[in-house]
Every structure is written in C-alpha cells, then in structure tokens.
C-alpha cells in the first residue's frame, strides 16, 4: 500500500496558471488540495492548471473548456453543498 504524501499547495516552481487556480480556490474557501506536481483536486473535481484539462470523478472523461468551465462546474456543485456560500468566478 502506498503511503499518502502531504503536498504543499504552492511551490516556487509553480506556473502562473497553477498559482491562479489555487489562489481562486483558496480565496473563495473551497476545499482544495494538491495531489501531484501538476494537479489539484476540489472534492471530486480534478484540474491540471498548466494544460487547462479537468474532469469530474463522477464522470471521468476529460471535460472541455479549460479553467473557466472547471470554475463553473465547481461553483455549481459548491452552491448545492453550501447554500450560505456566495462565491464567484473572479480570478
């Protein structure tokens, strides 16, 4: 069994795209974690910020539209989960 590694959300080597995605998620209070050098996860949503690729574990096919549609999907889910939340697509 592989040991889970706790990763820092940001490192000095991260790209602007990666920093933007993490910044947005933390700013609006989403439960974001880094799962690899190139991927973040918010609940069942996965994003590879450097390529703009993303998917949903509930439907693991690659989704179109890049970071913006990832934000929309996450916000739609989060607003169903937390009705007191008032978060936006601000970058």
LUMSE-738045 format. One record per residue: residue number from 0; y, z negated, x of N, C-alpha, C, O in turn. Coordinates in Angstrom, 3 decimals, decimal comma. Layout:
N
+-----+----------+----------+----------+----------+----------+----------+----------+----------+----------+----------+----------+----------+
: pos :     n_c2 :     n_c3 :     n_c1 :    ca_c2 :    ca_c3 :    ca_c1 :     c_c2 :     c_c3 :     c_c1 :     o_c2 :     o_c3 :     o_c1 :
+-----+----------+----------+----------+----------+----------+----------+----------+----------+----------+----------+----------+----------+
: NUM :        Y :        Z :        X :        Y :        Z :        X :        Y :        Z :        X :        Y :        Z :        X :
...
+-----+----------+----------+----------+----------+----------+----------+----------+----------+----------+----------+----------+----------+
***
This chain:
91
+-----+----------+----------+----------+----------+----------+----------+----------+----------+----------+----------+----------+----------+
: pos :     n_c2 :     n_c3 :     n_c1 :    ca_c2 :    ca_c3 :    ca_c1 :     c_c2 :     c_c3 :     c_c1 :     o_c2 :     o_c3 :     o_c1 :
+-----+----------+----------+----------+----------+----------+----------+----------+----------+----------+----------+----------+----------+
:   0 :   -1,173 :    0,000 :    0,832 :    0,000 :    0,000 :    0,000 :    1,248 :    0,000 :    0,885 :    1,350 :   -0,777 :    1,834 :
:   1 :    2,197 :    0,887 :    0,557 :    3,424 :    0,978 :    1,346 :    4,382 :   -0,158 :    1,007 :    4,545 :   -0,536 :   -0,153 :
:   2 :    5,001 :   -0,680 :    2,037 :    5,988 :   -1,727 :    1,860 :    7,306 :   -1,094 :    1,425 :    7,750 :   -0,108 :    2,012 :
:   3 :    7,928 :   -1,662 :    0,396 :    9,208 :   -1,131 :   -0,063 :   10,296 :   -1,491 :    0,937 :   10,371 :   -2,616 :    1,431 :
:   4 :   11,128 :   -0,514 :    1,217 :   12,224 :   -0,706 :    2,154 :   13,520 :   -0,833 :    1,370 :   13,822 :    0,006 :    0,522 :
:   5 :   14,280 :   -1,870 :    1,651 :   15,591 :   -2,012 :    1,028 :   16,584 :   -1,225 :    1,868 :   16,695 :   -1,440 :    3,075 :
:   6 :   17,300 :   -0,320 :    1,231 :   18,242 :    0,541 :    1,945 :   19,670 :    0,193 :    1,554 :   19,953 :   -0,159 :    0,409 :
:   7 :   20,555 :    0,299 :    2,525 :   21,976 :    0,145 :    2,246 :   22,418 :    1,314 :    1,366 :   21,939 :    2,434 :    1,543 :
:   8 :   23,321 :    1,067 :    0,426 :   23,791 :    2,153 :   -0,432 :   24,507 :    3,238 :    0,368 :   24,345 :    4,426 :    0,090 :
:   9 :   25,287 :    2,836 :    1,347 :   26,033 :    3,806 :    2,160 :   25,824 :    3,535 :    3,643 :   25,667 :    2,392 :    4,070 :
:  10 :   25,826 :    4,620 :    4,417 :   25,770 :    4,513 :    5,867 :   26,883 :    5,373 :    6,460 :   27,494 :    6,179 :    5,758 :
:  11 :   27,137 :    5,201 :    7,726 :   28,167 :    6,005 :    8,400 :   27,825 :    7,489 :    8,403 :   28,721 :    8,329 :    8,494 :
:  12 :   26,554 :    7,818 :    8,305 :   26,109 :    9,215 :    8,382 :   26,175 :    9,955 :    7,040 :   25,924 :   11,159 :    6,992 :
:  13 :   26,507 :    9,257 :    5,958 :   26,507 :    9,895 :    4,640 :   27,612 :   10,930 :    4,489 :   28,699 :   10,802 :    5,053 :
:  14 :   27,298 :   11,959 :    3,709 :   28,259 :   13,033 :    3,435 :   29,258 :   12,580 :    2,373 :   29,068 :   11,559 :    1,712 :
:  15 :   30,321 :   13,359 :    2,229 :   31,317 :   13,075 :    1,190 :   30,686 :   13,139 :   -0,198 :   31,019 :   12,333 :   -1,065 :
:  16 :   29,790 :   14,078 :   -0,412 :   29,128 :   14,215 :   -1,719 :   28,307 :   12,965 :   -2,041 :   28,309 :   12,485 :   -3,175 :
:  17 :   27,615 :   12,450 :   -1,043 :   26,810 :   11,243 :   -1,240 :   27,725 :   10,062 :   -1,549 :   27,462 :    9,287 :   -2,469 :
:  18 :   28,794 :    9,933 :   -0,778 :   29,745 :    8,839 :   -0,979 :   30,395 :    8,902 :   -2,367 :   30,588 :    7,871 :   -3,011 :
:  19 :   30,727 :   10,102 :   -2,821 :   31,336 :   10,287 :   -4,132 :   30,387 :    9,809 :   -5,230 :   30,805 :    9,096 :   -6,142 :
:  20 :   29,131 :   10,193 :   -5,149 :   28,152 :    9,811 :   -6,171 :   27,958 :    8,297 :   -6,214 :   27,950 :    7,702 :   -7,291 :
:  21 :   27,804 :    7,679 :   -5,058 :   27,619 :    6,227 :   -5,001 :   28,881 :    5,514 :   -5,473 :   28,802 :    4,531 :   -6,210 :
:  22 :   30,036 :    6,001 :   -5,054 :   31,298 :    5,403 :   -5,450 :   31,472 :    5,434 :   -6,962 :   31,844 :    4,430 :   -7,568 :
:  23 :   31,204 :    6,582 :   -7,568 :   31,324 :    6,706 :   -9,021 :   30,396 :    5,715 :   -9,714 :   30,821 :    4,992 :  -10,615 :
:  24 :   29,141 :    5,680 :   -9,302 :   28,157 :    4,813 :   -9,957 :   28,527 :    3,334 :   -9,832 :   28,430 :    2,588 :  -10,807 :
:  25 :   28,944 :    2,912 :   -8,655 :   29,294 :    1,500 :   -8,476 :   30,596 :    1,168 :   -9,193 :   30,739 :    0,074 :   -9,739 :
:  26 :   31,536 :    2,089 :   -9,197 :   32,830 :    1,870 :   -9,858 :   32,661 :    1,597 :  -11,351 :   33,343 :    0,742 :  -11,916 :
:  27 :   31,754 :    2,324 :  -11,975 :   31,563 :    2,150 :  -13,412 :   30,473 :    1,128 :  -13,744 :   30,171 :    0,903 :  -14,915 :
:  28 :   29,890 :    0,519 :  -12,730 :   28,956 :   -0,578 :  -12,936 :   27,531 :   -0,189 :  -13,263 :   26,809 :   -0,944 :  -13,913 :
:  29 :   27,125 :    0,983 :  -12,817 :   25,758 :    1,437 :  -13,068 :   24,783 :    0,827 :  -12,062 :   25,171 :    0,545 :  -10,928 :
:  30 :   23,537 :    0,620 :  -12,452 :   22,537 :    0,033 :  -11,559 :   21,986 :    1,079 :  -10,577 :   20,893 :    1,610 :  -10,776 :
:  31 :   22,740 :    1,362 :   -9,536 :   22,385 :    2,412 :   -8,581 :   21,664 :    1,826 :   -7,375 :   22,005 :    0,747 :   -6,890 :
:  32 :   20,663 :    2,560 :   -6,902 :   20,008 :    2,175 :   -5,656 :   19,699 :    3,433 :   -4,856 :   19,545 :    4,524 :   -5,406 :
:  33 :   19,616 :    3,253 :   -3,576 :   19,287 :    4,348 :   -2,666 :   17,787 :    4,310 :   -2,415 :   17,246 :    3,280 :   -2,013 :
:  34 :   17,118 :    5,431 :   -2,651 :   15,671 :    5,451 :   -2,464 :   15,230 :    6,246 :   -1,241 :   14,078 :    6,153 :   -0,818 :
:  35 :   16,143 :    7,024 :   -0,674 :   15,854 :    7,733 :    0,576 :   17,186 :    8,069 :    1,235 :   18,249 :    7,750 :    0,703 :
:  36 :   17,121 :    8,706 :    2,380 :   18,346 :    9,092 :    3,079 :   19,176 :   10,081 :    2,268 :   20,378 :   10,222 :    2,493 :
:  37 :   18,532 :   10,765 :    1,326 :   19,206 :   11,845 :    0,609 :   19,225 :   11,667 :   -0,899 :   19,706 :   12,550 :   -1,609 :
:  38 :   18,716 :   10,552 :   -1,410 :   18,546 :   10,392 :   -2,854 :   19,024 :    9,037 :   -3,343 :   18,822 :    8,012 :   -2,691 :
:  39 :   19,675 :    9,055 :   -4,528 :   19,987 :    7,812 :   -5,229 :   19,280 :    7,847 :   -6,579 :   18,887 :    8,901 :   -7,078 :
:  40 :   19,133 :    6,646 :   -7,152 :   18,448 :    6,523 :   -8,439 :   19,249 :    5,569 :   -9,310 :   19,667 :    4,496 :   -8,873 :
:  41 :   19,451 :    5,987 :  -10,551 :   20,069 :    5,139 :  -11,564 :   19,079 :    5,116 :  -12,720 :   18,928 :    6,100 :  -13,443 :
:  42 :   18,407 :    3,976 :  -12,884 :   17,345 :    3,841 :  -13,890 :   16,299 :    4,938 :  -13,667 :   15,661 :    4,964 :  -12,614 :
:  43 :   16,113 :    5,827 :  -14,619 :   15,111 :    6,884 :  -14,482 :   15,712 :    8,218 :  -14,058 :   15,040 :    9,248 :  -14,115 :
:  44 :   16,964 :    8,206 :  -13,636 :   17,645 :    9,421 :  -13,166 :   17,683 :    9,447 :  -11,634 :   17,989 :    8,443 :  -10,991 :
:  45 :   17,369 :   10,606 :  -11,069 :   17,374 :   10,799 :   -9,618 :   18,386 :   11,873 :   -9,258 :   18,468 :   12,911 :   -9,915 :
:  46 :   19,159 :   11,613 :   -8,206 :   20,163 :   12,577 :   -7,756 :   20,064 :   12,745 :   -6,249 :   19,947 :   11,775 :   -5,500 :
:  47 :   20,113 :   14,000 :   -5,825 :   20,230 :   14,350 :   -4,422 :   21,648 :   14,909 :   -4,270 :   21,864 :   16,109 :   -4,434 :
:  48 :   22,614 :   14,035 :   -3,955 :   24,025 :   14,425 :   -3,969 :   24,383 :   15,604 :   -3,064 :   25,263 :   16,396 :   -3,402 :
:  49 :   23,724 :   15,724 :   -1,941 :   24,090 :   16,785 :   -0,997 :   23,762 :   18,178 :   -1,518 :   24,398 :   19,157 :   -1,130 :
:  50 :   22,776 :   18,263 :   -2,388 :   22,404 :   19,570 :   -2,952 :   22,838 :   19,711 :   -4,408 :   22,877 :   20,818 :   -4,946 :
:  51 :   23,159 :   18,595 :   -5,036 :   23,512 :   18,619 :   -6,453 :   22,297 :   18,654 :   -7,359 :   22,439 :   18,753 :   -8,578 :
:  52 :   21,113 :   18,573 :   -6,789 :   19,886 :   18,577 :   -7,588 :   19,686 :   17,216 :   -8,238 :   20,001 :   16,177 :   -7,657 :
:  53 :   19,157 :   17,244 :   -9,451 :   18,838 :   15,987 :  -10,112 :   17,717 :   16,194 :  -11,119 :   17,430 :   17,315 :  -11,538 :
:  54 :   17,092 :   15,081 :  -11,497 :   16,088 :   15,112 :  -12,551 :   16,026 :   13,758 :  -13,231 :   16,656 :   12,786 :  -12,813 :
:  55 :   15,247 :   13,738 :  -14,287 :   15,026 :   12,545 :  -15,077 :   13,517 :   12,291 :  -15,017 :   12,730 :   13,195 :  -15,298 :
:  56 :   13,109 :   11,082 :  -14,656 :   11,684 :   10,779 :  -14,566 :   10,957 :   11,039 :  -15,884 :    9,753 :   11,294 :  -15,893 :
:  57 :   11,687 :   10,973 :  -16,993 :   11,077 :   11,204 :  -18,301 :   10,806 :   12,685 :  -18,540 :   10,011 :   13,051 :  -19,406 :
:  58 :   11,473 :   13,527 :  -17,765 :   11,287 :   14,978 :  -17,819 :   11,551 :   15,494 :  -16,410 :   12,638 :   16,003 :  -16,138 :
:  59 :   10,575 :   15,372 :  -15,507 :   10,814 :   15,534 :  -14,078 :   11,182 :   16,930 :  -13,565 :   11,324 :   17,116 :  -12,357 :
:  60 :   11,337 :   17,893 :  -14,439 :   11,763 :   19,206 :  -13,964 :   13,197 :   19,133 :  -13,460 :   14,020 :   18,400 :  -14,008 :
:  61 :   13,485 :   19,880 :  -12,435 :   14,838 :   19,934 :  -11,897 :   15,804 :   20,356 :  -13,003 :   15,536 :   21,294 :  -13,753 :
:  62 :   16,920 :   19,656 :  -13,092 :   17,911 :   19,929 :  -14,120 :   19,068 :   20,741 :  -13,539 :   19,436 :   20,544 :  -12,381 :
:  63 :   19,637 :   21,640 :  -14,316 :   20,763 :   22,451 :  -13,840 :   22,092 :   21,706 :  -13,964 :   22,191 :   20,704 :  -14,672 :
:  64 :   23,086 :   22,196 :  -13,282 :   24,449 :   21,728 :  -13,498 :   25,035 :   20,799 :  -12,465 :   26,224 :   20,486 :  -12,528 :
:  65 :   24,241 :   20,351 :  -11,520 :   24,778 :   19,543 :  -10,438 :   25,249 :   18,154 :  -10,845 :   24,813 :   17,601 :  -11,855 :
:  66 :   26,145 :   17,608 :  -10,038 :   26,609 :   16,229 :  -10,192 :   27,255 :   15,990 :  -11,548 :   27,040 :   14,943 :  -12,159 :
:  67 :   28,034 :   16,933 :  -12,021 :   28,736 :   16,749 :  -13,298 :   27,756 :   16,559 :  -14,463 :   27,959 :   15,671 :  -15,291 :
:  68 :   26,718 :   17,360 :  -14,543 :   25,760 :   17,188 :  -15,639 :   24,890 :   15,947 :  -15,426 :   24,437 :   15,331 :  -16,391 :
:  69 :   24,658 :   15,584 :  -14,169 :   23,989 :   14,317 :  -13,882 :   24,816 :   13,168 :  -14,454 :   24,279 :   12,285 :  -15,122 :
:  70 :   26,122 :   13,182 :  -14,192 :   27,007 :   12,142 :  -14,727 :   26,918 :   12,093 :  -16,254 :   26,783 :   11,015 :  -16,833 :
:  71 :   26,992 :   13,228 :  -16,892 :   26,951 :   13,278 :  -18,351 :   25,646 :   12,703 :  -18,897 :   25,658 :   11,947 :  -19,868 :
:  72 :   24,528 :   13,057 :  -18,277 :   23,223 :   12,555 :  -18,723 :   23,127 :   11,046 :  -18,543 :   22,653 :   10,337 :  -19,430 :
:  73 :   23,577 :   10,559 :  -17,393 :   23,537 :    9,120 :  -17,127 :   24,453 :    8,375 :  -18,096 :   24,072 :    7,333 :  -18,630 :
:  74 :   25,639 :    8,895 :  -18,323 :   26,570 :    8,229 :  -19,239 :   26,030 :    8,194 :  -20,659 :   26,159 :    7,185 :  -21,353 :
:  75 :   25,433 :    9,280 :  -21,085 :   24,846 :    9,315 :  -22,428 :   23,766 :    8,236 :  -22,556 :   23,724 :    7,513 :  -23,551 :
:  76 :   22,898 :    8,132 :  -21,550 :   21,864 :    7,112 :  -21,548 :   22,484 :    5,712 :  -21,505 :   22,092 :    4,837 :  -22,278 :
:  77 :   23,439 :    5,498 :  -20,616 :   24,016 :    4,167 :  -20,412 :   24,736 :    3,669 :  -21,652 :   24,655 :    2,486 :  -21,979 :
:  78 :   25,432 :    4,544 :  -22,338 :   26,143 :    4,137 :  -23,545 :   25,181 :    3,742 :  -24,659 :   25,526 :    2,923 :  -25,512 :
:  79 :   23,988 :    4,311 :  -24,661 :   22,961 :    3,878 :  -25,614 :   22,419 :    2,500 :  -25,215 :   22,111 :    1,674 :  -26,074 :
:  80 :   22,307 :    2,264 :  -23,908 :   21,775 :    0,999 :  -23,400 :   22,781 :   -0,137 :  -23,496 :   22,409 :   -1,271 :  -23,795 :
:  81 :   24,046 :    0,157 :  -23,245 :   25,086 :   -0,867 :  -23,156 :   26,270 :   -0,431 :  -24,010 :   27,172 :    0,252 :  -23,523 :
:  82 :   26,268 :   -0,816 :  -25,258 :   27,311 :   -0,348 :  -26,175 :   28,673 :   -0,972 :  -25,892 :   29,683 :   -0,505 :  -26,417 :
:  83 :   28,717 :   -2,022 :  -25,068 :   30,001 :   -2,628 :  -24,725 :   30,677 :   -1,898 :  -23,550 :   31,823 :   -2,189 :  -23,207 :
:  84 :   29,970 :   -0,971 :  -22,955 :   30,476 :   -0,282 :  -21,775 :   31,405 :    0,859 :  -22,148 :   31,147 :    1,608 :  -23,090 :
:  85 :   32,483 :    0,980 :  -21,399 :   33,429 :    2,075 :  -21,594 :   33,620 :    2,749 :  -20,244 :   34,600 :    2,493 :  -19,545 :
:  86 :   32,673 :    3,617 :  -19,882 :   32,735 :    4,282 :  -18,590 :   32,994 :    5,759 :  -18,795 :   32,780 :    6,300 :  -19,879 :
:  87 :   33,461 :    6,406 :  -17,727 :   33,853 :    7,810 :  -17,862 :   33,332 :    8,630 :  -16,700 :   32,675 :    8,130 :  -15,786 :
:  88 :   33,661 :    9,935 :  -16,776 :   33,252 :   10,871 :  -15,741 :   34,206 :   10,901 :  -14,566 :   34,058 :   11,750 :  -13,687 :
:  89 :   35,170 :   10,014 :  -14,517 :   36,140 :   10,027 :  -13,411 :   35,426 :   10,071 :  -12,082 :   34,378 :    9,451 :  -11,898 :
:  90 :   36,004 :   10,809 :  -11,162 :   35,409 :   10,928 :   -9,816 :   36,195 :   10,134 :   -8,818 :   35,849 :   10,112 :   -7,637 :
+-----+----------+----------+----------+----------+----------+----------+----------+----------+----------+----------+----------+----------+
***
